Amino acid sequence: MIKTIGFVAHDSRKEELIDWVKYNAETIKHCTLYCTGTTGRLIKTALVEKLGDECPEVNALLSGPLGGDAEVGAMIAEGRLDMLVFFCDNLIVQGHQNDVLGLSRLASLYNIPYASNRSSADFIISSPLFTDKGYERMIPACIETYKNRKLK
C-alpha cells in the first residue's frame, strides 16, 4: 500500500503535476506527501482548495537545486518513501542534473514505483496495488549483499 509519496517537478512541468494532483486528490488524500520547495507549496494550495479539511499532510523540503532533490533521495534510501512522482523537463539540462539522475537511480535501486510523466503516474495510481494493504515492496537482495560485502 502506498502511504508516502515524493513529488518533484521542474518549473516547466509544475502546472502539469498540479493538474494531476488535483485530479487524483481523493486517492492521495490518505497519503503523506513530501515535495521539493515550490512544488510543495503549489501542491498544498491546490489540495486545500480541492479537499479543504481533508487535505493530506504536505511537507515542503528545500528547493530541488538547493538540496531538495538530495533530501528526497535520502528518504528513498532510508525507506521513508513508497513512491516517487518526478515530472522532469528533459528538454533542458538542469544545473543539478546529477541530483536528477540520482533520484531515478535510487527509485530503481530501492524498488519504489517511479512516475516520470502523467501516463506512468496514472498507471501507478490506478493499480489495485496502490491501495492493497497486503502488498509489500520487496527490497532487492543486492542491497544487503552490497552492505555486507567483504573488502580486501
TORTI-314207 format. One record per atom (N, C-alpha, C): residue in one letter; x, y, z. Coordinates in nm, 3 decimals, padded with zeros to 5 digits. Each point is the difference from the previous one (the first is absolute). Layout:
! residues N
[atom "A",[X,Y,Z]] ...
//
This chain:
! residues 152
[atom "M",[00.085,-00.118,00.000]] [atom "M",[-00.085,00.118,00.000]] [atom "M",[00.089,00.124,00.000]] [atom "I",[-00.033,00.094,-00.083]] [atom "I",[00.076,00.125,-00.007]] [atom "I",[-00.047,00.094,00.112]] [atom "K",[00.093,00.038,00.089]] [atom "K",[-00.032,00.091,00.110]] [atom "K",[00.072,00.133,-00.010]] [atom "T",[00.119,-00.002,-00.058]] [atom "T",[00.078,00.123,-00.012]] [atom "T",[00.043,00.018,-00.145]] [atom "I",[-00.018,00.121,-00.050]] [atom "I",[00.033,00.030,-00.139]] [atom "I",[00.091,00.122,-00.004]] [atom "G",[00.106,-00.009,-00.079]] [atom "G",[00.087,00.114,-00.025]] [atom "G",[-00.039,00.065,-00.133]] [atom "F",[-00.006,00.132,-00.003]] [atom "F",[-00.034,00.075,-00.120]] [atom "F",[00.110,00.100,-00.034]] [atom "V",[00.043,-00.004,-00.125]] [atom "V",[00.099,00.094,-00.052]] [atom "V",[-00.048,00.039,-00.139]] [atom "A",[00.016,00.126,-00.035]] [atom "A",[-00.033,00.044,-00.137]] [atom "A",[00.086,00.118,-00.037]] [atom "H",[00.056,-00.007,-00.118]] [atom "H",[00.072,00.117,-00.052]] [atom "H",[-00.101,00.108,-00.036]] [atom "D",[00.047,00.125,-00.003]] [atom "D",[-00.090,00.114,-00.018]] [atom "D",[-00.096,-00.016,-00.117]] [atom "S",[00.050,-00.046,-00.114]] [atom "S",[-00.085,-00.010,-00.119]] [atom "S",[-00.103,-00.112,00.010]] [atom "R",[00.009,-00.085,00.103]] [atom "R",[-00.093,-00.112,00.016]] [atom "R",[-00.085,00.010,00.127]] [atom "K",[00.019,00.108,00.077]] [atom "K",[-00.074,00.014,00.126]] [atom "K",[-00.151,00.006,-00.022]] [atom "E",[-00.044,00.075,-00.098]] [atom "E",[-00.144,00.013,-00.025]] [atom "E",[-00.061,-00.136,-00.034]] [atom "E",[00.070,-00.077,-00.080]] [atom "E",[-00.046,-00.134,-00.036]] [atom "E",[-00.011,-00.089,00.125]] [atom "L",[00.098,00.007,00.088]] [atom "L",[-00.005,-00.080,00.122]] [atom "L",[-00.115,00.045,00.090]] [atom "I",[-00.019,00.130,00.013]] [atom "I",[-00.109,00.051,00.085]] [atom "I",[-00.134,-00.048,-00.054]] [atom "D",[-00.020,00.004,-00.132]] [atom "D",[-00.124,-00.053,-00.059]] [atom "D",[-00.019,-00.146,00.035]] [atom "W",[00.109,-00.078,-00.007]] [atom "W",[-00.008,-00.142,00.032]] [atom "W",[-00.037,-00.020,00.147]] [atom "V",[00.061,00.077,00.088]] [atom "V",[-00.028,-00.011,00.143]] [atom "V",[-00.146,00.034,00.028]] [atom "K",[-00.051,00.106,-00.059]] [atom "K",[-00.140,00.037,00.021]] [atom "K",[-00.094,-00.109,-00.051]] [atom "Y",[00.031,-00.055,-00.116]] [atom "Y",[-00.082,-00.107,-00.058]] [atom "Y",[-00.003,-00.124,00.089]] [atom "N",[00.110,-00.027,00.069]] [atom "N",[00.013,-00.119,00.084]] [atom "N",[-00.008,00.029,00.150]] [atom "A",[-00.052,00.117,00.036]] [atom "A",[-00.004,00.043,00.139]] [atom "A",[-00.067,-00.101,00.092]] [atom "E",[-00.112,-00.055,-00.041]] [atom "E",[-00.073,-00.096,00.084]] [atom "E",[00.083,-00.125,00.028]] [atom "T",[00.079,-00.042,-00.097]] [atom "T",[00.081,-00.120,00.016]] [atom "T",[00.121,00.024,00.090]] [atom "I",[00.061,00.117,-00.011]] [atom "I",[00.122,00.025,00.077]] [atom "I",[-00.025,00.068,00.135]] [atom "K",[-00.126,00.030,00.031]] [atom "K",[-00.025,00.072,00.125]] [atom "K",[00.034,-00.080,00.124]] [atom "H",[00.019,-00.131,-00.013]] [atom "H",[00.035,-00.084,00.114]] [atom "H",[00.151,-00.021,00.010]] [atom "C",[00.075,00.063,-00.087]] [atom "C",[00.146,-00.014,-00.002]] [atom "C",[00.066,00.120,00.066]] [atom "T",[00.124,-00.017,00.040]] [atom "T",[00.083,00.112,00.044]] [atom "T",[00.089,00.036,-00.119]] [atom "L",[00.006,00.130,-00.031]] [atom "L",[00.072,00.046,-00.118]] [atom "L",[00.125,00.077,00.041]] [atom "Y",[00.108,-00.027,-00.073]] [atom "Y",[00.126,00.072,00.017]] [atom "Y",[00.036,00.058,-00.135]] [atom "C",[00.024,00.129,-00.003]] [atom "C",[00.021,00.069,-00.128]] [atom "C",[00.119,00.094,00.011]] [atom "T",[00.067,00.019,-00.114]] [atom "T",[00.102,00.104,-00.002]] [atom "T",[-00.071,00.135,00.010]] [atom "G",[00.073,00.101,00.045]] [atom "G",[-00.047,00.133,00.035]] [atom "G",[-00.125,00.056,-00.065]] [atom "T",[00.013,00.062,-00.115]] [atom "T",[-00.111,00.067,-00.066]] [atom "T",[-00.110,-00.100,-00.036]] [atom "T",[00.040,-00.117,-00.044]] [atom "T",[-00.098,-00.104,-00.034]] [atom "T",[-00.088,-00.031,00.121]] [atom "G",[00.059,-00.006,00.117]] [atom "G",[-00.076,-00.027,00.122]] [atom "G",[-00.099,00.109,00.032]] [atom "R",[00.041,00.125,-00.015]] [atom "R",[-00.093,00.110,00.027]] [atom "R",[-00.117,-00.002,-00.098]] [atom "L",[00.030,-00.026,-00.126]] [atom "L",[-00.106,-00.005,-00.101]] [atom "L",[-00.096,-00.117,00.023]] [atom "I",[00.055,-00.115,00.035]] [atom "I",[-00.085,-00.116,00.028]] [atom "I",[-00.088,00.025,00.121]] [atom "K",[00.058,00.054,00.105]] [atom "K",[-00.077,00.028,00.122]] [atom "K",[-00.117,00.094,-00.033]] [atom "T",[00.025,00.108,-00.072]] [atom "T",[-00.106,00.094,-00.037]] [atom "T",[-00.109,-00.069,-00.081]] [atom "A",[00.040,-00.079,-00.098]] [atom "A",[-00.097,-00.070,-00.087]] [atom "A",[-00.084,-00.098,00.080]] [atom "L",[00.061,-00.073,00.092]] [atom "L",[-00.074,-00.099,00.076]] [atom "L",[-00.091,00.063,00.105]] [atom "V",[00.042,00.109,00.060]] [atom "V",[-00.086,00.070,00.094]] [atom "V",[-00.124,00.053,-00.074]] [atom "E",[00.019,00.056,-00.119]] [atom "E",[-00.114,00.047,-00.080]] [atom "E",[-00.094,-00.115,-00.036]] [atom "K",[00.057,-00.113,-00.033]] [atom "K",[-00.079,-00.115,-00.046]] [atom "K",[-00.063,-00.079,00.115]] [atom "L",[00.075,-00.020,00.110]] [atom "L",[-00.045,-00.089,00.106]] [atom "L",[-00.033,00.068,00.132]] [atom "G",[00.039,00.124,00.017]] [atom "G",[-00.026,00.070,00.126]] [atom "G",[00.064,-00.070,00.118]] [atom "D",[-00.081,-00.033,00.100]] [atom "D",[00.049,-00.063,00.122]] [atom "D",[00.055,-00.141,-00.021]] [atom "E",[-00.032,-00.062,-00.112]] [atom "E",[00.048,-00.135,-00.028]] [atom "E",[00.135,-00.001,-00.071]] [atom "C",[00.062,00.116,-00.011]] [atom "C",[00.130,00.011,-00.066]] [atom "C",[00.103,-00.086,00.073]] [atom "P",[00.076,-00.080,-00.075]] [atom "P",[00.102,-00.082,00.066]] [atom "P",[00.115,00.085,00.051]] [atom "E",[00.086,-00.063,00.078]] [atom "E",[00.121,00.068,00.048]] [atom "E",[00.093,00.021,-00.119]] [atom "V",[00.038,00.126,-00.024]] [atom "V",[00.091,00.034,-00.109]] [atom "V",[00.123,00.064,00.062]] [atom "N",[00.113,-00.064,-00.018]] [atom "N",[00.126,00.047,00.057]] [atom "N",[00.088,00.056,-00.111]] [atom "A",[00.028,00.130,00.007]] [atom "A",[00.086,00.064,-00.100]] [atom "A",[00.144,-00.005,00.048]] [atom "L",[00.085,-00.060,-00.082]] [atom "L",[00.143,-00.009,00.028]] [atom "L",[00.070,00.121,-00.062]] [atom "L",[00.128,-00.004,-00.012]] [atom "L",[00.074,00.106,-00.068]] [atom "L",[-00.033,-00.001,-00.149]] [atom "S",[00.025,00.110,-00.067]] [atom "S",[-00.011,00.004,-00.145]] [atom "S",[00.096,-00.104,-00.057]] [atom "G",[-00.039,-00.064,-00.111]] [atom "G",[00.081,-00.106,-00.061]] [atom "G",[00.146,00.035,-00.017]] [atom "P",[00.033,00.110,-00.070]] [atom "P",[00.140,00.035,-00.021]] [atom "P",[00.075,00.039,00.127]] [atom "L",[-00.075,00.033,00.106]] [atom "L",[00.064,00.042,00.125]] [atom "L",[00.012,-00.113,00.101]] [atom "G",[-00.027,-00.123,-00.045]] [atom "G",[00.014,-00.115,00.088]] [atom "G",[-00.125,-00.085,00.015]] [atom "G",[-00.113,00.046,-00.052]] [atom "G",[-00.124,-00.076,00.012]] [atom "G",[00.004,-00.134,-00.071]] [atom "D",[00.063,-00.003,-00.118]] [atom "D",[00.014,-00.128,-00.070]] [atom "D",[00.081,-00.098,00.085]] [atom "A",[00.104,00.049,00.065]] [atom "A",[00.082,-00.085,00.086]] [atom "A",[-00.079,-00.048,00.121]] [atom "E",[-00.086,00.086,00.055]] [atom "E",[-00.085,-00.040,00.112]] [atom "E",[-00.095,-00.113,-00.041]] [atom "V",[-00.061,00.014,-00.117]] [atom "V",[-00.089,-00.104,-00.051]] [atom "V",[00.078,-00.129,-00.021]] [atom "G",[00.118,00.010,-00.057]] [atom "G",[00.085,-00.118,-00.021]] [atom "G",[00.033,-00.070,00.132]] [atom "A",[00.031,00.078,00.102]] [atom "A",[00.030,-00.058,00.131]] [atom "A",[-00.123,-00.072,00.056]] [atom "M",[-00.116,00.058,-00.019]] [atom "M",[-00.124,-00.063,00.048]] [atom "M",[-00.024,-00.135,-00.069]] [atom "I",[00.031,-00.006,-00.129]] [atom "I",[-00.012,-00.127,-00.072]] [atom "I",[00.096,-00.103,00.060]] [atom "A",[00.126,00.039,00.018]] [atom "A",[00.102,-00.091,00.053]] [atom "A",[-00.031,-00.045,00.143]] [atom "E",[-00.066,00.085,00.076]] [atom "E",[-00.035,-00.032,00.138]] [atom "E",[-00.131,-00.078,00.011]] [atom "G",[-00.066,-00.025,-00.113]] [atom "G",[-00.126,-00.074,00.001]] [atom "G",[-00.119,00.082,00.046]] [atom "R",[00.009,00.132,-00.013]] [atom "R",[-00.106,00.089,00.048]] [atom "R",[-00.096,00.045,-00.110]] [atom "L",[00.024,-00.040,-00.125]] [atom "L",[-00.092,00.030,-00.110]] [atom "L",[-00.044,-00.129,-00.067]] [atom "D",[-00.130,-00.008,-00.030]] [atom "D",[-00.055,-00.117,-00.068]] [atom "D",[-00.012,00.020,-00.150]] [atom "M",[00.007,00.125,-00.044]] [atom "M",[-00.021,00.031,-00.142]] [atom "M",[00.063,00.137,-00.030]] [atom "L",[00.047,00.016,-00.123]] [atom "L",[00.055,00.128,-00.045]] [atom "L",[-00.069,00.042,-00.129]] [atom "V",[-00.049,00.122,-00.001]] [atom "V",[-00.056,00.061,-00.121]] [atom "V",[00.090,00.119,-00.033]] [atom "F",[00.069,-00.009,-00.112]] [atom "F",[00.096,00.102,-00.039]] [atom "F",[-00.025,00.039,-00.145]] [atom "F",[-00.069,00.111,-00.019]] [atom "F",[-00.025,00.050,-00.135]] [atom "F",[00.120,00.087,-00.038]] [atom "C",[00.086,-00.059,-00.078]] [atom "C",[00.129,00.058,-00.036]] [atom "C",[-00.006,00.064,-00.138]] [atom "D",[00.064,00.115,-00.014]] [atom "D",[00.012,00.064,-00.131]] [atom "D",[00.125,-00.056,-00.068]] [atom "N",[-00.021,-00.089,-00.094]] [atom "N",[00.112,-00.064,-00.069]] [atom "N",[00.049,00.078,-00.122]] [atom "L",[-00.054,00.120,-00.020]] [atom "L",[00.044,00.081,-00.114]] [atom "L",[00.115,00.093,00.034]] [atom "I",[00.024,00.018,00.130]] [atom "I",[00.112,00.085,00.039]] [atom "I",[00.086,-00.073,00.104]] [atom "V",[00.127,00.028,-00.001]] [atom "V",[00.090,-00.056,00.100]] [atom "V",[-00.013,00.086,00.126]] [atom "Q",[-00.020,-00.066,00.112]] [atom "Q",[-00.017,00.070,00.126]] [atom "Q",[00.136,00.024,00.065]] [atom "G",[00.010,00.107,00.076]] [atom "G",[00.124,00.028,00.073]] [atom "G",[00.029,-00.106,00.104]] [atom "H",[-00.103,-00.071,00.041]] [atom "H",[00.015,-00.106,00.100]] [atom "H",[-00.031,-00.136,-00.065]] [atom "Q",[00.048,-00.017,-00.124]] [atom "Q",[-00.029,-00.120,-00.078]] [atom "Q",[00.042,-00.129,00.071]] [atom "N",[00.109,00.003,00.073]] [atom "N",[00.043,-00.120,00.072]] [atom "N",[-00.102,-00.041,00.105]] [atom "D",[-00.062,00.097,00.067]] [atom "D",[-00.103,-00.030,00.099]] [atom "D",[-00.123,-00.061,-00.069]] [atom "V",[-00.034,00.055,-00.116]] [atom "V",[-00.114,-00.050,-00.077]] [atom "V",[00.023,-00.147,-00.037]] [atom "L",[00.117,-00.031,-00.053]] [atom "L",[00.032,-00.137,-00.037]] [atom "L",[00.006,-00.090,00.124]] [atom "G",[00.047,00.055,00.110]] [atom "G",[00.009,-00.077,00.123]] [atom "G",[-00.136,-00.046,00.051]] [atom "L",[-00.101,00.084,-00.015]] [atom "L",[-00.133,-00.038,00.046]] [atom "L",[-00.055,-00.120,-00.076]] [atom "S",[00.015,00.001,-00.131]] [atom "S",[-00.050,-00.114,-00.077]] [atom "S",[00.082,-00.126,00.032]] [atom "R",[00.129,00.015,00.023]] [atom "R",[00.085,-00.114,00.036]] [atom "R",[-00.043,-00.059,00.135]] [atom "L",[-00.024,00.086,00.098]] [atom "L",[-00.039,-00.048,00.133]] [atom "L",[-00.139,-00.063,-00.002]] [atom "A",[-00.094,00.060,-00.075]] [atom "A",[-00.134,-00.059,-00.010]] [atom "A",[00.009,-00.141,-00.059]] [atom "S",[00.083,-00.016,-00.100]] [atom "S",[00.019,-00.131,-00.061]] [atom "S",[00.069,-00.096,00.097]] [atom "L",[00.107,00.045,00.062]] [atom "L",[00.077,-00.085,00.091]] [atom "L",[-00.085,-00.050,00.116]] [atom "Y",[-00.077,00.090,00.061]] [atom "Y",[-00.079,-00.036,00.118]] [atom "Y",[-00.141,-00.048,-00.036]] [atom "N",[-00.025,-00.021,-00.129]] [atom "N",[-00.122,-00.066,-00.046]] [atom "N",[-00.128,00.073,00.040]] [atom "I",[-00.001,00.132,-00.014]] [atom "I",[-00.125,00.072,00.025]] [atom "I",[-00.062,00.040,-00.134]] [atom "P",[-00.133,00.006,-00.007]] [atom "P",[-00.063,00.048,-00.123]] [atom "P",[00.047,00.142,-00.030]] [atom "Y",[00.032,00.024,-00.126]] [atom "Y",[00.057,00.128,-00.042]] [atom "Y",[-00.071,00.046,-00.127]] [atom "A",[-00.068,00.111,00.010]] [atom "A",[-00.070,00.056,-00.115]] [atom "A",[00.074,00.124,-00.047]] [atom "S",[00.039,-00.002,-00.126]] [atom "S",[00.072,00.115,-00.055]] [atom "S",[-00.089,00.085,-00.091]] [atom "N",[-00.124,-00.041,-00.017]] [atom "N",[-00.094,00.076,-00.082]] [atom "N",[-00.142,-00.035,00.041]] [atom "R",[-00.095,00.072,-00.057]] [atom "R",[-00.140,-00.018,00.041]] [atom "R",[-00.052,-00.141,-00.029]] [atom "S",[00.036,-00.056,-00.113]] [atom "S",[-00.049,-00.134,-00.033]] [atom "S",[00.048,-00.104,00.100]] [atom "S",[00.129,00.004,00.034]] [atom "S",[00.050,-00.099,00.096]] [atom "S",[-00.061,00.024,00.138]] [atom "A",[-00.020,00.125,00.039]] [atom "A",[-00.065,00.031,00.127]] [atom "A",[-00.144,-00.052,00.001]] [atom "D",[-00.071,00.016,-00.112]] [atom "D",[-00.138,-00.050,-00.011]] [atom "D",[-00.005,-00.152,00.016]] [atom "F",[00.094,-00.069,-00.065]] [atom "F",[00.000,-00.146,00.009]] [atom "F",[00.031,-00.047,00.143]] [atom "I",[00.092,00.065,00.066]] [atom "I",[00.034,-00.040,00.137]] [atom "I",[-00.117,00.024,00.094]] [atom "I",[-00.057,00.119,-00.005]] [atom "I",[-00.105,00.034,00.097]] [atom "I",[-00.130,-00.078,-00.026]] [atom "S",[-00.019,-00.046,-00.122]] [atom "S",[-00.121,-00.078,-00.030]] [atom "S",[00.019,-00.149,00.023]] [atom "S",[00.120,-00.042,00.034]] [atom "S",[00.025,-00.141,00.028]] [atom "S",[-00.069,-00.041,00.130]] [atom "P",[-00.058,-00.119,00.005]] [atom "P",[-00.059,-00.047,00.126]] [atom "P",[00.104,-00.011,00.112]] [atom "L",[00.127,-00.015,-00.036]] [atom "L",[00.106,-00.010,00.101]] [atom "L",[00.022,00.131,00.075]] [atom "F",[-00.043,00.112,-00.060]] [atom "F",[00.018,00.131,00.065]] [atom "F",[-00.066,00.002,00.137]] [atom "T",[-00.115,-00.064,00.014]] [atom "T",[-00.074,00.000,00.127]] [atom "T",[-00.005,-00.137,00.066]] [atom "D",[00.071,-00.098,-00.052]] [atom "D",[00.000,-00.135,00.054]] [atom "D",[00.080,-00.004,00.129]] [atom "K",[-00.069,-00.019,00.112]] [atom "K",[00.067,00.000,00.131]] [atom "K",[00.094,-00.119,00.017]] [atom "G",[-00.018,-00.104,-00.078]] [atom "G",[00.084,-00.117,00.010]] [atom "G",[00.126,00.005,-00.085]] [atom "Y",[00.007,00.101,-00.088]] [atom "Y",[00.116,00.010,-00.088]] [atom "Y",[00.119,00.057,00.075]] [atom "E",[00.113,-00.068,-00.011]] [atom "E",[00.123,00.050,00.059]] [atom "E",[00.108,00.006,-00.106]] [atom "R",[00.065,00.112,-00.009]] [atom "R",[00.110,00.017,-00.095]] [atom "R",[00.116,-00.087,00.042]] [atom "M",[00.060,-00.065,-00.096]] [atom "M",[00.116,-00.083,00.029]] [atom "M",[00.127,00.081,-00.021]] [atom "I",[00.089,-00.007,00.097]] [atom "I",[00.129,00.066,-00.012]] [atom "I",[00.094,-00.098,-00.071]] [atom "P",[00.061,00.041,-00.109]] [atom "P",[00.087,-00.092,-00.074]] [atom "P",[00.115,-00.053,00.087]] [atom "A",[00.029,-00.127,-00.017]] [atom "A",[00.106,-00.065,00.077]] [atom "A",[00.136,00.066,-00.023]] [atom "C",[00.019,00.061,-00.116]] [atom "C",[00.129,00.061,-00.030]] [atom "C",[00.037,00.110,00.100]] [atom "I",[-00.099,00.062,00.063]] [atom "I",[00.029,00.106,00.098]] [atom "I",[00.068,-00.060,00.122]] [atom "E",[-00.056,-00.108,00.056]] [atom "E",[00.062,-00.065,00.115]] [atom "E",[00.135,-00.058,-00.037]] [atom "T",[00.009,-00.058,-00.118]] [atom "T",[00.126,-00.057,-00.046]] [atom "T",[00.107,00.109,-00.005]] [atom "Y",[-00.038,00.117,-00.052]] [atom "Y",[00.097,00.110,-00.009]] [atom "Y",[00.039,00.049,00.139]] [atom "K",[-00.097,00.012,00.090]] [atom "K",[00.029,00.046,00.136]] [atom "K",[00.097,-00.093,00.072]] [atom "N",[-00.011,-00.130,-00.028]] [atom "N",[00.079,-00.099,00.071]] [atom "N",[00.118,-00.053,-00.079]] [atom "R",[00.038,00.070,-00.105]] [atom "R",[00.111,-00.046,-00.084]] [atom "R",[00.130,00.002,00.081]] [atom "K",[00.088,-00.089,-00.036]] [atom "K",[00.130,-00.009,00.066]] [atom "K",[00.099,00.083,-00.079]] [atom "L",[00.069,00.088,00.068]] [atom "L",[00.103,00.081,-00.064]] [atom "L",[00.136,-00.059,00.033]] [atom "K",[00.089,00.003,-00.096]] [atom "K",[00.133,-00.057,00.022]] [atom "K",[00.100,00.107,00.030]] 
//
